[in-house]
Amino acid sequence: MARIGNGCPVCSRSLISSRFDTTFRLPDGDERFFFGIPASLCEKCQQLYLDPDLIELLDVPDGRCTFAIESDQVLVSEAWSSADF
């Protein structure tokens, strides 16, 4: 993600950096599911950006991300942190 910077390459708006649960569809039709992967989401374009090295590590270089949602673990952690105040 560091290669992308803090702004969306398309619209220059800020990116939300978090962990996401994702589904990638591969060219042969298989799908792979990943949980809690670090990524950045554009608030306006709704485009998810992953570090190219991570895409290689996950072995989905030709895959297409068809679904992404912020990980429940991140949201639960934030909720507990807010409750401490």
PyMOL Python script that loads the backbone (N, CA, C, O; Angstrom):
from pymol import cmd

cmd.read_pdbstr("""\
ATOM      1  N   MET A   1       0.808  -1.189   0.000  1.00  0.00           N
ATOM      2  CA  MET A   1       0.000   0.000   0.000  1.00  0.00           C
ATOM      3  C   MET A   1       0.850   1.251   0.000  1.00  0.00           C
ATOM      4  O   MET A   1       0.395   2.308  -0.437  1.00  0.00           O
ATOM      5  N   ALA A   2       2.039   1.152   0.467  1.00  0.00           N
ATOM      6  CA  ALA A   2       2.899   2.322   0.504  1.00  0.00           C
ATOM      7  C   ALA A   2       3.159   2.868  -0.894  1.00  0.00           C
ATOM      8  O   ALA A   2       3.435   4.058  -1.048  1.00  0.00           O
ATOM      9  N   ARG A   3       3.077   2.023  -1.910  1.00  0.00           N
ATOM     10  CA  ARG A   3       3.311   2.462  -3.280  1.00  0.00           C
ATOM     11  C   ARG A   3       2.185   3.369  -3.780  1.00  0.00           C
ATOM     12  O   ARG A   3       2.386   4.151  -4.709  1.00  0.00           O
ATOM     13  N   ILE A   4       1.030   3.270  -3.180  1.00  0.00           N
ATOM     14  CA  ILE A   4      -0.123   4.055  -3.614  1.00  0.00           C
ATOM     15  C   ILE A   4      -0.097   5.446  -3.006  1.00  0.00           C
ATOM     16  O   ILE A   4      -0.533   6.409  -3.637  1.00  0.00           O
ATOM     17  N   GLY A   5       0.399   5.555  -1.814  1.00  0.00           N
ATOM     18  CA  GLY A   5       0.394   6.840  -1.120  1.00  0.00           C
ATOM     19  C   GLY A   5      -0.876   6.998  -0.299  1.00  0.00           C
ATOM     20  O   GLY A   5      -1.567   6.018  -0.022  1.00  0.00           O
ATOM     21  N   ASN A   6      -1.180   8.220   0.087  1.00  0.00           N
ATOM     22  CA  ASN A   6      -2.338   8.463   0.938  1.00  0.00           C
ATOM     23  C   ASN A   6      -3.593   8.806   0.166  1.00  0.00           C
ATOM     24  O   ASN A   6      -4.675   8.893   0.746  1.00  0.00           O
ATOM     25  N   GLY A   7      -3.462   9.004  -1.152  1.00  0.00           N
ATOM     26  CA  GLY A   7      -4.612   9.395  -1.949  1.00  0.00           C
ATOM     27  C   GLY A   7      -4.907   8.416  -3.067  1.00  0.00           C
ATOM     28  O   GLY A   7      -4.028   7.684  -3.522  1.00  0.00           O
ATOM     29  N   CYS A   8      -6.150   8.414  -3.502  1.00  0.00           N
ATOM     30  CA  CYS A   8      -6.581   7.556  -4.603  1.00  0.00           C
ATOM     31  C   CYS A   8      -5.889   7.995  -5.893  1.00  0.00           C
ATOM     32  O   CYS A   8      -5.872   9.187  -6.201  1.00  0.00           O
ATOM     33  N   PRO A   9      -5.322   7.066  -6.646  1.00  0.00           N
ATOM     34  CA  PRO A   9      -4.670   7.423  -7.901  1.00  0.00           C
ATOM     35  C   PRO A   9      -5.638   7.978  -8.956  1.00  0.00           C
ATOM     36  O   PRO A   9      -5.214   8.649  -9.896  1.00  0.00           O
ATOM     37  N   VAL A  10      -6.930   7.698  -8.798  1.00  0.00           N
ATOM     38  CA  VAL A  10      -7.925   8.153  -9.773  1.00  0.00           C
ATOM     39  C   VAL A  10      -8.480   9.526  -9.421  1.00  0.00           C
ATOM     40  O   VAL A  10      -8.488  10.428 -10.258  1.00  0.00           O
ATOM     41  N   CYS A  11      -8.952   9.691  -8.160  1.00  0.00           N
ATOM     42  CA  CYS A  11      -9.639  10.933  -7.791  1.00  0.00           C
ATOM     43  C   CYS A  11      -8.892  11.767  -6.758  1.00  0.00           C
ATOM     44  O   CYS A  11      -9.327  12.874  -6.441  1.00  0.00           O
ATOM     45  N   SER A  12      -7.795  11.273  -6.232  1.00  0.00           N
ATOM     46  CA  SER A  12      -6.948  11.948  -5.236  1.00  0.00           C
ATOM     47  C   SER A  12      -7.595  12.103  -3.865  1.00  0.00           C
ATOM     48  O   SER A  12      -7.034  12.778  -3.002  1.00  0.00           O
ATOM     49  N   ARG A  13      -8.744  11.504  -3.642  1.00  0.00           N
ATOM     50  CA  ARG A  13      -9.363  11.555  -2.317  1.00  0.00           C
ATOM     51  C   ARG A  13      -8.639  10.633  -1.353  1.00  0.00           C
ATOM     52  O   ARG A  13      -7.858   9.775  -1.765  1.00  0.00           O
ATOM     53  N   SER A  14      -8.902  10.817  -0.067  1.00  0.00           N
ATOM     54  CA  SER A  14      -8.207  10.023   0.942  1.00  0.00           C
ATOM     55  C   SER A  14      -8.630   8.559   0.889  1.00  0.00           C
ATOM     56  O   SER A  14      -9.744   8.229   0.482  1.00  0.00           O
ATOM     57  N   LEU A  15      -7.715   7.693   1.308  1.00  0.00           N
ATOM     58  CA  LEU A  15      -7.954   6.261   1.349  1.00  0.00           C
ATOM     59  C   LEU A  15      -8.157   5.826   2.792  1.00  0.00           C
ATOM     60  O   LEU A  15      -7.524   6.358   3.704  1.00  0.00           O
ATOM     61  N   ILE A  16      -9.031   4.871   2.993  1.00  0.00           N
ATOM     62  CA  ILE A  16      -9.251   4.268   4.303  1.00  0.00           C
ATOM     63  C   ILE A  16      -8.372   3.028   4.366  1.00  0.00           C
ATOM     64  O   ILE A  16      -8.574   2.083   3.603  1.00  0.00           O
ATOM     65  N   SER A  17      -7.404   3.024   5.264  1.00  0.00           N
ATOM     66  CA  SER A  17      -6.536   1.862   5.432  1.00  0.00           C
ATOM     67  C   SER A  17      -7.072   1.020   6.575  1.00  0.00           C
ATOM     68  O   SER A  17      -7.277   1.517   7.682  1.00  0.00           O
ATOM     69  N   SER A  18      -7.298  -0.259   6.299  1.00  0.00           N
ATOM     70  CA  SER A  18      -7.857  -1.149   7.301  1.00  0.00           C
ATOM     71  C   SER A  18      -7.546  -2.585   6.893  1.00  0.00           C
ATOM     72  O   SER A  18      -6.681  -2.828   6.051  1.00  0.00           O
ATOM     73  N   ARG A  19      -8.245  -3.512   7.486  1.00  0.00           N
ATOM     74  CA  ARG A  19      -8.155  -4.928   7.113  1.00  0.00           C
ATOM     75  C   ARG A  19      -9.505  -5.332   6.545  1.00  0.00           C
ATOM     76  O   ARG A  19     -10.556  -4.941   7.054  1.00  0.00           O
ATOM     77  N   PHE A  20      -9.455  -6.124   5.477  1.00  0.00           N
ATOM     78  CA  PHE A  20     -10.672  -6.483   4.762  1.00  0.00           C
ATOM     79  C   PHE A  20     -10.760  -7.987   4.560  1.00  0.00           C
ATOM     80  O   PHE A  20      -9.749  -8.666   4.382  1.00  0.00           O
ATOM     81  N   ASP A  21     -11.991  -8.498   4.590  1.00  0.00           N
ATOM     82  CA  ASP A  21     -12.265  -9.872   4.195  1.00  0.00           C
ATOM     83  C   ASP A  21     -12.641  -9.799   2.716  1.00  0.00           C
ATOM     84  O   ASP A  21     -13.496  -9.003   2.330  1.00  0.00           O
ATOM     85  N   THR A  22     -12.002 -10.631   1.887  1.00  0.00           N
ATOM     86  CA  THR A  22     -12.155 -10.495   0.443  1.00  0.00           C
ATOM     87  C   THR A  22     -12.398 -11.828  -0.248  1.00  0.00           C
ATOM     88  O   THR A  22     -12.088 -12.895   0.282  1.00  0.00           O
ATOM     89  N   THR A  23     -12.960 -11.734  -1.441  1.00  0.00           N
ATOM     90  CA  THR A  23     -13.125 -12.872  -2.340  1.00  0.00           C
ATOM     91  C   THR A  23     -12.479 -12.512  -3.667  1.00  0.00           C
ATOM     92  O   THR A  23     -12.743 -11.448  -4.227  1.00  0.00           O
ATOM     93  N   PHE A  24     -11.637 -13.397  -4.164  1.00  0.00           N
ATOM     94  CA  PHE A  24     -11.015 -13.223  -5.476  1.00  0.00           C
ATOM     95  C   PHE A  24     -11.493 -14.332  -6.400  1.00  0.00           C
ATOM     96  O   PHE A  24     -11.450 -15.507  -6.037  1.00  0.00           O
ATOM     97  N   ARG A  25     -11.948 -13.965  -7.593  1.00  0.00           N
ATOM     98  CA  ARG A  25     -12.312 -14.937  -8.620  1.00  0.00           C
ATOM     99  C   ARG A  25     -11.132 -15.076  -9.571  1.00  0.00           C
ATOM    100  O   ARG A  25     -10.627 -14.089 -10.106  1.00  0.00           O
ATOM    101  N   LEU A  26     -10.706 -16.310  -9.771  1.00  0.00           N
ATOM    102  CA  LEU A  26      -9.580 -16.615 -10.644  1.00  0.00           C
ATOM    103  C   LEU A  26     -10.074 -16.857 -12.070  1.00  0.00           C
ATOM    104  O   LEU A  26     -11.255 -17.142 -12.270  1.00  0.00           O
ATOM    105  N   PRO A  27      -9.191 -16.749 -13.058  1.00  0.00           N
ATOM    106  CA  PRO A  27      -9.599 -16.931 -14.454  1.00  0.00           C
ATOM    107  C   PRO A  27     -10.297 -18.271 -14.735  1.00  0.00           C
ATOM    108  O   PRO A  27     -11.144 -18.352 -15.624  1.00  0.00           O
ATOM    109  N   ASP A  28      -9.945 -19.322 -13.978  1.00  0.00           N
ATOM    110  CA  ASP A  28     -10.573 -20.635 -14.202  1.00  0.00           C
ATOM    111  C   ASP A  28     -11.930 -20.771 -13.499  1.00  0.00           C
ATOM    112  O   ASP A  28     -12.557 -21.828 -13.562  1.00  0.00           O
ATOM    113  N   GLY A  29     -12.384 -19.697 -12.827  1.00  0.00           N
ATOM    114  CA  GLY A  29     -13.688 -19.711 -12.166  1.00  0.00           C
ATOM    115  C   GLY A  29     -13.630 -20.040 -10.686  1.00  0.00           C
ATOM    116  O   GLY A  29     -14.612 -19.833  -9.972  1.00  0.00           O
ATOM    117  N   ASP A  30     -12.504 -20.548 -10.210  1.00  0.00           N
ATOM    118  CA  ASP A  30     -12.361 -20.815  -8.777  1.00  0.00           C
ATOM    119  C   ASP A  30     -12.382 -19.505  -8.009  1.00  0.00           C
ATOM    120  O   ASP A  30     -12.038 -18.450  -8.542  1.00  0.00           O
ATOM    121  N   GLU A  31     -12.792 -19.589  -6.745  1.00  0.00           N
ATOM    122  CA  GLU A  31     -12.773 -18.411  -5.877  1.00  0.00           C
ATOM    123  C   GLU A  31     -11.910 -18.696  -4.663  1.00  0.00           C
ATOM    124  O   GLU A  31     -11.870 -19.817  -4.156  1.00  0.00           O
ATOM    125  N   ARG A  32     -11.226 -17.669  -4.210  1.00  0.00           N
ATOM    126  CA  ARG A  32     -10.403 -17.767  -2.994  1.00  0.00           C
ATOM    127  C   ARG A  32     -10.863 -16.702  -2.022  1.00  0.00           C
ATOM    128  O   ARG A  32     -11.124 -15.560  -2.400  1.00  0.00           O
ATOM    129  N   PHE A  33     -10.956 -17.094  -0.765  1.00  0.00           N
ATOM    130  CA  PHE A  33     -11.401 -16.203   0.291  1.00  0.00           C
ATOM    131  C   PHE A  33     -10.225 -15.897   1.209  1.00  0.00           C
ATOM    132  O   PHE A  33      -9.441 -16.783   1.548  1.00  0.00           O
ATOM    133  N   PHE A  34     -10.114 -14.644   1.602  1.00  0.00           N
ATOM    134  CA  PHE A  34      -9.053 -14.216   2.510  1.00  0.00           C
ATOM    135  C   PHE A  34      -9.680 -13.347   3.590  1.00  0.00           C
ATOM    136  O   PHE A  34     -10.602 -12.576   3.325  1.00  0.00           O
ATOM    137  N   PHE A  35      -9.177 -13.479   4.790  1.00  0.00           N
ATOM    138  CA  PHE A  35      -9.722 -12.744   5.926  1.00  0.00           C
ATOM    139  C   PHE A  35      -8.653 -11.868   6.555  1.00  0.00           C
ATOM    140  O   PHE A  35      -7.535 -12.312   6.815  1.00  0.00           O
ATOM    141  N   GLY A  36      -9.017 -10.618   6.795  1.00  0.00           N
ATOM    142  CA  GLY A  36      -8.141  -9.697   7.514  1.00  0.00           C
ATOM    143  C   GLY A  36      -6.923  -9.241   6.737  1.00  0.00           C
ATOM    144  O   GLY A  36      -5.876  -8.991   7.334  1.00  0.00           O
ATOM    145  N   ILE A  37      -7.029  -9.125   5.414  1.00  0.00           N
ATOM    146  CA  ILE A  37      -5.859  -8.669   4.662  1.00  0.00           C
ATOM    147  C   ILE A  37      -5.786  -7.143   4.679  1.00  0.00           C
ATOM    148  O   ILE A  37      -6.813  -6.474   4.574  1.00  0.00           O
ATOM    149  N   PRO A  38      -4.583  -6.592   4.809  1.00  0.00           N
ATOM    150  CA  PRO A  38      -4.438  -5.131   4.817  1.00  0.00           C
ATOM    151  C   PRO A  38      -4.661  -4.565   3.418  1.00  0.00           C
ATOM    152  O   PRO A  38      -4.146  -5.087   2.430  1.00  0.00           O
ATOM    153  N   ALA A  39      -5.430  -3.501   3.356  1.00  0.00           N
ATOM    154  CA  ALA A  39      -5.725  -2.854   2.068  1.00  0.00           C
ATOM    155  C   ALA A  39      -6.191  -1.433   2.336  1.00  0.00           C
ATOM    156  O   ALA A  39      -6.378  -1.032   3.485  1.00  0.00           O
ATOM    157  N   SER A  40      -6.378  -0.674   1.258  1.00  0.00           N
ATOM    158  CA  SER A  40      -6.891   0.691   1.348  1.00  0.00           C
ATOM    159  C   SER A  40      -8.095   0.817   0.423  1.00  0.00           C
ATOM    160  O   SER A  40      -8.112   0.261  -0.676  1.00  0.00           O
ATOM    161  N   LEU A  41      -9.094   1.553   0.882  1.00  0.00           N
ATOM    162  CA  LEU A  41     -10.328   1.732   0.126  1.00  0.00           C
ATOM    163  C   LEU A  41     -10.550   3.208  -0.148  1.00  0.00           C
ATOM    164  O   LEU A  41     -10.443   4.035   0.757  1.00  0.00           O
ATOM    165  N   CYS A  42     -10.860   3.542  -1.402  1.00  0.00           N
ATOM    166  CA  CYS A  42     -11.179   4.928  -1.754  1.00  0.00           C
ATOM    167  C   CYS A  42     -12.612   5.223  -1.327  1.00  0.00           C
ATOM    168  O   CYS A  42     -13.535   4.470  -1.636  1.00  0.00           O
ATOM    169  N   GLU A  43     -12.781   6.338  -0.607  1.00  0.00           N
ATOM    170  CA  GLU A  43     -14.111   6.719  -0.130  1.00  0.00           C
ATOM    171  C   GLU A  43     -15.061   7.042  -1.278  1.00  0.00           C
ATOM    172  O   GLU A  43     -16.260   6.778  -1.184  1.00  0.00           O
ATOM    173  N   LYS A  44     -14.542   7.602  -2.343  1.00  0.00           N
ATOM    174  CA  LYS A  44     -15.393   8.026  -3.449  1.00  0.00           C
ATOM    175  C   LYS A  44     -15.546   6.936  -4.515  1.00  0.00           C
ATOM    176  O   LYS A  44     -16.667   6.583  -4.880  1.00  0.00           O
ATOM    177  N   CYS A  45     -14.450   6.414  -5.006  1.00  0.00           N
ATOM    178  CA  CYS A  45     -14.477   5.448  -6.119  1.00  0.00           C
ATOM    179  C   CYS A  45     -14.895   4.042  -5.684  1.00  0.00           C
ATOM    180  O   CYS A  45     -15.290   3.222  -6.514  1.00  0.00           O
ATOM    181  N   GLN A  46     -14.806   3.769  -4.386  1.00  0.00           N
ATOM    182  CA  GLN A  46     -15.081   2.437  -3.842  1.00  0.00           C
ATOM    183  C   GLN A  46     -14.148   1.386  -4.444  1.00  0.00           C
ATOM    184  O   GLN A  46     -14.525   0.226  -4.615  1.00  0.00           O
ATOM    185  N   GLN A  47     -12.931   1.812  -4.759  1.00  0.00           N
ATOM    186  CA  GLN A  47     -11.906   0.924  -5.302  1.00  0.00           C
ATOM    187  C   GLN A  47     -11.009   0.449  -4.165  1.00  0.00           C
ATOM    188  O   GLN A  47     -10.571   1.250  -3.339  1.00  0.00           O
ATOM    189  N   LEU A  48     -10.737  -0.850  -4.123  1.00  0.00           N
ATOM    190  CA  LEU A  48      -9.870  -1.429  -3.108  1.00  0.00           C
ATOM    191  C   LEU A  48      -8.462  -1.554  -3.671  1.00  0.00           C
ATOM    192  O   LEU A  48      -8.271  -2.062  -4.776  1.00  0.00           O
ATOM    193  N   TYR A  49      -7.478  -1.090  -2.910  1.00  0.00           N
ATOM    194  CA  TYR A  49      -6.082  -1.149  -3.337  1.00  0.00           C
ATOM    195  C   TYR A  49      -5.296  -2.058  -2.400  1.00  0.00           C
ATOM    196  O   TYR A  49      -5.316  -1.885  -1.181  1.00  0.00           O
ATOM    197  N   LEU A  50      -4.603  -3.030  -2.994  1.00  0.00           N
ATOM    198  CA  LEU A  50      -3.736  -3.940  -2.254  1.00  0.00           C
ATOM    199  C   LEU A  50      -2.319  -3.760  -2.746  1.00  0.00           C
ATOM    200  O   LEU A  50      -2.093  -3.419  -3.907  1.00  0.00           O
ATOM    201  N   ASP A  51      -1.374  -3.987  -1.873  1.00  0.00           N
ATOM    202  CA  ASP A  51       0.037  -3.957  -2.244  1.00  0.00           C
ATOM    203  C   ASP A  51       0.275  -5.052  -3.279  1.00  0.00           C
ATOM    204  O   ASP A  51      -0.111  -6.200  -3.055  1.00  0.00           O
ATOM    205  N   PRO A  52       0.902  -4.722  -4.407  1.00  0.00           N
ATOM    206  CA  PRO A  52       1.176  -5.740  -5.442  1.00  0.00           C
ATOM    207  C   PRO A  52       1.955  -6.945  -4.909  1.00  0.00           C
ATOM    208  O   PRO A  52       1.748  -8.066  -5.373  1.00  0.00           O
ATOM    209  N   ASP A  53       2.841  -6.723  -3.947  1.00  0.00           N
ATOM    210  CA  ASP A  53       3.582  -7.843  -3.357  1.00  0.00           C
ATOM    211  C   ASP A  53       2.644  -8.779  -2.600  1.00  0.00           C
ATOM    212  O   ASP A  53       2.851  -9.993  -2.586  1.00  0.00           O
ATOM    213  N   LEU A  54       1.616  -8.216  -1.972  1.00  0.00           N
ATOM    214  CA  LEU A  54       0.648  -9.036  -1.242  1.00  0.00           C
ATOM    215  C   LEU A  54      -0.184  -9.868  -2.219  1.00  0.00           C
ATOM    216  O   LEU A  54      -0.506 -11.022  -1.936  1.00  0.00           O
ATOM    217  N   ILE A  55      -0.530  -9.288  -3.360  1.00  0.00           N
ATOM    218  CA  ILE A  55      -1.278 -10.030  -4.375  1.00  0.00           C
ATOM    219  C   ILE A  55      -0.467 -11.239  -4.835  1.00  0.00           C
ATOM    220  O   ILE A  55      -1.017 -12.325  -5.018  1.00  0.00           O
ATOM    221  N   GLU A  56       0.828 -11.051  -5.020  1.00  0.00           N
ATOM    222  CA  GLU A  56       1.700 -12.165  -5.399  1.00  0.00           C
ATOM    223  C   GLU A  56       1.785 -13.189  -4.280  1.00  0.00           C
ATOM    224  O   GLU A  56       1.726 -14.393  -4.529  1.00  0.00           O
ATOM    225  N   LEU A  57       1.924 -12.713  -3.043  1.00  0.00           N
ATOM    226  CA  LEU A  57       2.024 -13.606  -1.896  1.00  0.00           C
ATOM    227  C   LEU A  57       0.750 -14.451  -1.730  1.00  0.00           C
ATOM    228  O   LEU A  57       0.826 -15.630  -1.384  1.00  0.00           O
ATOM    229  N   LEU A  58      -0.401 -13.850  -1.976  1.00  0.00           N
ATOM    230  CA  LEU A  58      -1.678 -14.567  -1.876  1.00  0.00           C
ATOM    231  C   LEU A  58      -1.905 -15.493  -3.072  1.00  0.00           C
ATOM    232  O   LEU A  58      -2.841 -16.292  -3.075  1.00  0.00           O
ATOM    233  N   ASP A  59      -1.052 -15.384  -4.078  1.00  0.00           N
ATOM    234  CA  ASP A  59      -1.117 -16.196  -5.295  1.00  0.00           C
ATOM    235  C   ASP A  59      -2.419 -15.974  -6.063  1.00  0.00           C
ATOM    236  O   ASP A  59      -3.076 -16.922  -6.494  1.00  0.00           O
ATOM    237  N   VAL A  60      -2.777 -14.692  -6.223  1.00  0.00           N
ATOM    238  CA  VAL A  60      -3.945 -14.321  -7.030  1.00  0.00           C
ATOM    239  C   VAL A  60      -3.601 -13.216  -8.035  1.00  0.00           C
ATOM    240  O   VAL A  60      -4.380 -12.279  -8.207  1.00  0.00           O
ATOM    241  N   PRO A  61      -2.426 -13.316  -8.711  1.00  0.00           N
ATOM    242  CA  PRO A  61      -2.022 -12.219  -9.604  1.00  0.00           C
ATOM    243  C   PRO A  61      -2.984 -11.992 -10.766  1.00  0.00           C
ATOM    244  O   PRO A  61      -3.092 -10.872 -11.267  1.00  0.00           O
ATOM    245  N   ASP A  62      -3.683 -13.036 -11.201  1.00  0.00           N
ATOM    246  CA  ASP A  62      -4.635 -12.891 -12.299  1.00  0.00           C
ATOM    247  C   ASP A  62      -6.073 -12.901 -11.801  1.00  0.00           C
ATOM    248  O   ASP A  62      -7.011 -12.931 -12.598  1.00  0.00           O
ATOM    249  N   GLY A  63      -6.245 -12.876 -10.477  1.00  0.00           N
ATOM    250  CA  GLY A  63      -7.580 -12.890  -9.907  1.00  0.00           C
ATOM    251  C   GLY A  63      -8.209 -11.512  -9.893  1.00  0.00           C
ATOM    252  O   GLY A  63      -7.529 -10.494 -10.021  1.00  0.00           O
ATOM    253  N   ARG A  64      -9.516 -11.504  -9.736  1.00  0.00           N
ATOM    254  CA  ARG A  64     -10.267 -10.254  -9.652  1.00  0.00           C
ATOM    255  C   ARG A  64     -11.013 -10.230  -8.324  1.00  0.00           C
ATOM    256  O   ARG A  64     -11.737 -11.167  -7.986  1.00  0.00           O
ATOM    257  N   CYS A  65     -10.829  -9.156  -7.584  1.00  0.00           N
ATOM    258  CA  CYS A  65     -11.524  -9.025  -6.312  1.00  0.00           C
ATOM    259  C   CYS A  65     -13.003  -8.756  -6.606  1.00  0.00           C
ATOM    260  O   CYS A  65     -13.344  -7.742  -7.215  1.00  0.00           O
ATOM    261  N   THR A  66     -13.868  -9.660  -6.176  1.00  0.00           N
ATOM    262  CA  THR A  66     -15.302  -9.516  -6.439  1.00  0.00           C
ATOM    263  C   THR A  66     -16.089  -9.092  -5.208  1.00  0.00           C
ATOM    264  O   THR A  66     -17.258  -8.722  -5.313  1.00  0.00           O
ATOM    265  N   PHE A  67     -15.449  -9.144  -4.034  1.00  0.00           N
ATOM    266  CA  PHE A  67     -16.134  -8.770  -2.800  1.00  0.00           C
ATOM    267  C   PHE A  67     -15.104  -8.389  -1.753  1.00  0.00           C
ATOM    268  O   PHE A  67     -14.079  -9.055  -1.600  1.00  0.00           O
ATOM    269  N   ALA A  68     -15.384  -7.318  -1.039  1.00  0.00           N
ATOM    270  CA  ALA A  68     -14.520  -6.910   0.078  1.00  0.00           C
ATOM    271  C   ALA A  68     -15.372  -6.178   1.106  1.00  0.00           C
ATOM    272  O   ALA A  68     -16.221  -5.356   0.762  1.00  0.00           O
ATOM    273  N   ILE A  69     -15.129  -6.491   2.357  1.00  0.00           N
ATOM    274  CA  ILE A  69     -15.821  -5.824   3.449  1.00  0.00           C
ATOM    275  C   ILE A  69     -14.825  -5.665   4.592  1.00  0.00           C
ATOM    276  O   ILE A  69     -13.968  -6.523   4.805  1.00  0.00           O
ATOM    277  N   GLU A  70     -14.947  -4.567   5.320  1.00  0.00           N
ATOM    278  CA  GLU A  70     -14.015  -4.364   6.428  1.00  0.00           C
ATOM    279  C   GLU A  70     -14.169  -5.504   7.421  1.00  0.00           C
ATOM    280  O   GLU A  70     -15.285  -5.887   7.773  1.00  0.00           O
ATOM    281  N   SER A  71     -13.063  -6.033   7.862  1.00  0.00           N
ATOM    282  CA  SER A  71     -13.041  -7.195   8.746  1.00  0.00           C
ATOM    283  C   SER A  71     -13.762  -6.925  10.056  1.00  0.00           C
ATOM    284  O   SER A  71     -13.605  -5.863  10.658  1.00  0.00           O
ATOM    285  N   ASP A  72     -14.547  -7.888  10.484  1.00  0.00           N
ATOM    286  CA  ASP A  72     -15.244  -7.776  11.770  1.00  0.00           C
ATOM    287  C   ASP A  72     -14.264  -7.591  12.914  1.00  0.00           C
ATOM    288  O   ASP A  72     -14.571  -6.891  13.879  1.00  0.00           O
ATOM    289  N   GLN A  73     -13.087  -8.207  12.826  1.00  0.00           N
ATOM    290  CA  GLN A  73     -12.102  -8.102  13.898  1.00  0.00           C
ATOM    291  C   GLN A  73     -11.681  -6.650  14.108  1.00  0.00           C
ATOM    292  O   GLN A  73     -11.483  -6.222  15.245  1.00  0.00           O
ATOM    293  N   VAL A  74     -11.545  -5.900  13.033  1.00  0.00           N
ATOM    294  CA  VAL A  74     -11.179  -4.490  13.137  1.00  0.00           C
ATOM    295  C   VAL A  74     -12.315  -3.722  13.797  1.00  0.00           C
ATOM    296  O   VAL A  74     -12.080  -2.915  14.696  1.00  0.00           O
ATOM    297  N   LEU A  75     -13.533  -3.966  13.360  1.00  0.00           N
ATOM    298  CA  LEU A  75     -14.691  -3.247  13.893  1.00  0.00           C
ATOM    299  C   LEU A  75     -14.924  -3.576  15.363  1.00  0.00           C
ATOM    300  O   LEU A  75     -15.239  -2.685  16.151  1.00  0.00           O
ATOM    301  N   VAL A  76     -14.776  -4.834  15.739  1.00  0.00           N
ATOM    302  CA  VAL A  76     -14.951  -5.229  17.141  1.00  0.00           C
ATOM    303  C   VAL A  76     -13.888  -4.567  18.006  1.00  0.00           C
ATOM    304  O   VAL A  76     -14.190  -4.064  19.088  1.00  0.00           O
ATOM    305  N   SER A  77     -12.652  -4.567  17.535  1.00  0.00           N
ATOM    306  CA  SER A  77     -11.560  -3.936  18.276  1.00  0.00           C
ATOM    307  C   SER A  77     -11.827  -2.450  18.484  1.00  0.00           C
ATOM    308  O   SER A  77     -11.618  -1.928  19.580  1.00  0.00           O
ATOM    309  N   GLU A  78     -12.290  -1.763  17.433  1.00  0.00           N
ATOM    310  CA  GLU A  78     -12.587  -0.336  17.543  1.00  0.00           C
ATOM    311  C   GLU A  78     -13.738  -0.087  18.509  1.00  0.00           C
ATOM    312  O   GLU A  78     -13.720   0.891  19.257  1.00  0.00           O
ATOM    313  N   ALA A  79     -14.735  -0.961  18.498  1.00  0.00           N
ATOM    314  CA  ALA A  79     -15.885  -0.803  19.395  1.00  0.00           C
ATOM    315  C   ALA A  79     -15.441  -0.942  20.853  1.00  0.00           C
ATOM    316  O   ALA A  79     -15.872  -0.175  21.714  1.00  0.00           O
ATOM    317  N   TRP A  80     -14.581  -1.919  21.123  1.00  0.00           N
ATOM    318  CA  TRP A  80     -14.092  -2.094  22.495  1.00  0.00           C
ATOM    319  C   TRP A  80     -13.237  -0.905  22.922  1.00  0.00           C
ATOM    320  O   TRP A  80     -13.314  -0.467  24.070  1.00  0.00           O
ATOM    321  N   SER A  81     -12.431  -0.386  22.017  1.00  0.00           N
ATOM    322  CA  SER A  81     -11.602   0.781  22.337  1.00  0.00           C
ATOM    323  C   SER A  81     -12.470   2.000  22.659  1.00  0.00           C
ATOM    324  O   SER A  81     -12.153   2.762  23.572  1.00  0.00           O
ATOM    325  N   SER A  82     -13.550   2.184  21.922  1.00  0.00           N
ATOM    326  CA  SER A  82     -14.453   3.312  22.163  1.00  0.00           C
ATOM    327  C   SER A  82     -15.203   3.158  23.487  1.00  0.00           C
ATOM    328  O   SER A  82     -15.525   4.148  24.145  1.00  0.00           O
ATOM    329  N   ALA A  83     -15.473   1.923  23.866  1.00  0.00           N
ATOM    330  CA  ALA A  83     -16.214   1.669  25.105  1.00  0.00           C
ATOM    331  C   ALA A  83     -15.367   1.977  26.340  1.00  0.00           C
ATOM    332  O   ALA A  83     -15.912   2.171  27.427  1.00  0.00           O
ATOM    333  N   ASP A  84     -14.066   2.022  26.189  1.00  0.00           N
ATOM    334  CA  ASP A  84     -13.177   2.287  27.319  1.00  0.00           C
ATOM    335  C   ASP A  84     -13.235   3.739  27.792  1.00  0.00           C
ATOM    336  O   ASP A  84     -12.767   4.050  28.887  1.00  0.00           O
ATOM    337  N   PHE A  85     -13.798   4.621  26.985  1.00  0.00           N
ATOM    338  CA  PHE A  85     -13.811   6.048  27.336  1.00  0.00           C
ATOM    339  C   PHE A  85     -14.980   6.404  28.155  1.00  0.00           C
ATOM    340  O   PHE A  85     -15.138   7.565  28.533  1.00  0.00           O
TER     341      PHE A  85
END
""", "prot")
cmd.dss("prot")
cmd.show_as("cartoon", "prot")
cmd.util.cbc("prot")
cmd.orient("prot")
